[in-house]
Amino acid sequence: MTTTQPPSQLPGFEVEPGSLNPLADARLAVELDTGDMILNMGPQHPATHGTLRLVVRLDGERVIAADPVIGYMHRGYEKLTEFRTYPQITTLINRIDWLSSFANEVPFIHAAEQLMGIEAPQRAQHIRTLLTELSRIATIYLFLGEMGLQVGALTPAFWGFRDREHVLNLIEGATGGRFHPNFNRIGGVKDDLPWGWIVECRAAMKRILDGCDDFEDVLVGNEIFQARTRGVGIIPAELGAAYGVSGANLRASGVDWDLRRDGKPYLSYNELDFKVWTHQDGDSFARYWVRLQETRESVRMVLQLLDGLASGPVMAKVPRIIKVPAGEVWVETENPLGQMGYYVVSKGAIGPFRVKIRSASFSNVSILPWLLRGLYVPDVVTVLGSLYFILGDIDR
Amino acid sequence: MSDDVVAVETAEADIPDPVVGVLAARLGEALGDGILAWEDSFGTLVIRVKPDSWAPAAEFAKGELECDYLSFISGIDWQPVTRPDGQEGSDLSAPVQPTEMTFGVTGSAGRFQVFGHVQSTSRHWGVTIKSDVDETDPRIASWVAIYPGADWHERECWEMYGIVFDGHPSLRNLYLPGGFEGHPLRKDFPLLAREVKPWPGLVDVEPMPGVVDAEGGE
């Protein structure tokens, strides 16, 4: 079965693209007595990493329509940002994608800095880049383990949690917070790195690289893992882009696009030597493989940064009361889960007028109704796992 | 206390980025007088089109400008927050409590606007397209036929701002429960927590007694 054409055009999938209302479809099924079944996955299903509910209409074991129901964790951050000052907002946006909180802060702080015309000192940029890459490793490393869990391999999940802890310890050592560092300030970072941190960091990176090799041995080379993931949940490149799928999910479909390299220059990525990995297959296996290589690439970046860490201050001169001049700015960064962006509208005061938060998982998951059609139920779990979303990143 | 903001360097910002200029020119050729204004906002083209040109602009961006990637679609409500008691500091987003609407980059004809950002994964450029929406009957064409990913973004915008997207296959609630009344992101929708208790964080910005801010420009 080729998946480059929409499933609605394949034989046996005569489902109107618009008729995804499960209740209406269910009534139709009763009248025609075709025996479809509605399966309700979630909101507490282990494969959904939070409170995503998936209403799946099944014909036997095969999905003929899927409708994700989100909003169980909607906290209304876009509204709340309008009632807070700029420095207070970083506390909120830490909680969007809670596995890589530091990376969430960066684009927002960058937006405020651009509007104010402030540039953080080079050492602050290096520390930010370091911590962004560390949070990328922490986020993706967990995925590398959990993906094994989705296909029934329990051991890698424990490895994922165990070795991620080394990275979280580093983040905690530098910022004071394991998950929610709130370390970025407009104009720099809160503190310099602590004594001995760099040595610890090198040791942890060694562990992460070894762990990546283990994952490669145990999962990537595993026949069962390949059988479960190869050819499952193929995202065609053009359709993925039109849905707004980003990050490793899109790169696994062969789109050579990484905002660290291709976007407007941010942080210190233009000083670093790194490779953007892509895979042509676009299936669950490709998404796993690309993330595995990206973790190694992140480790390389961290080691380069440790070697060439600039000296100097970590804060630029900023006024005590942060007032951001009127203007609008769109800042996007490559976060562990994909493109994260903030469209900040300022009217020249201590708080923003409007902040549109563009989070990666929201768009990544929006392709699910298309992607899940025609798959078997066990593959739904694999696809959900391989897309790798965080519910806080969907609901915001 | 001089809490003056640091002035943005405008000498270079006045000259549009060459890519932005080319993109604007090509959109201008295609849409003619459908374009009301455009601006280079920190290296990103922001273009405001007439409501009729909202969908054609996206179609042109996807077809001719190779903007194959949909980043987001959302709305904006330009009405300032007004509190019945006129309490000071109720709107943190304005230096003084505003009495009338002021608009951002490329302006607006009224209270509501929709804006979306599309970009190219191969050419690495992007366009923010804005369009005005009528206040009494907020509706605009849907992008779902052009970018299938617009589905959820438009559902979100519909429930948060009450803007109807004509041609959307199923405008139903995305985040909010079914019977929810009101449109939360509209500026006249109160944030009840702030009504009950004014934001206490404002005291934090007072300088600590006896501390001289050496480098803060105070």
Interface residues (C-beta under 8 A of the other chain):
Chain A: P17 G18 L20 N21 I70 G71 H74 G76 E78 K79 L80 E82 F83 R84 T85 Q88 Q114 L115 M116 G117 I118 E238 L239 A241 A242 Y243 G244 V245 S246 L250 V255 W257 D262 G263 K264 K317 V318 P319 R320 I321 K323 V324 P325 A326 G327 E328 V329 W330 E332 Q339 G341 Y343 V345 S346 K347 G348 A349 I350 G351 P352 F353 R354 K356 R358 F362 S363 S366 I367 W370 D395
Chain B: D3 D4 V5 V6 A7 V8 E9 S41 F42 G43 T44 V46 K62 D68 Y69 L70 S71 F72 S74 I76 D77 V81 D91 L92 S93 A94 P95 P98 T102 G104 V105 F115 H117 T121 S122 H124 G126 T128 I146 Y147 P148 G149 D151 W152 H153 M160 P169 S170 R172 N173 L174 Y175 L176 P177 P184 L185 K187 F189 L191 R194 W199 G201 V205 P207 D213 E215 G216 G217 E218
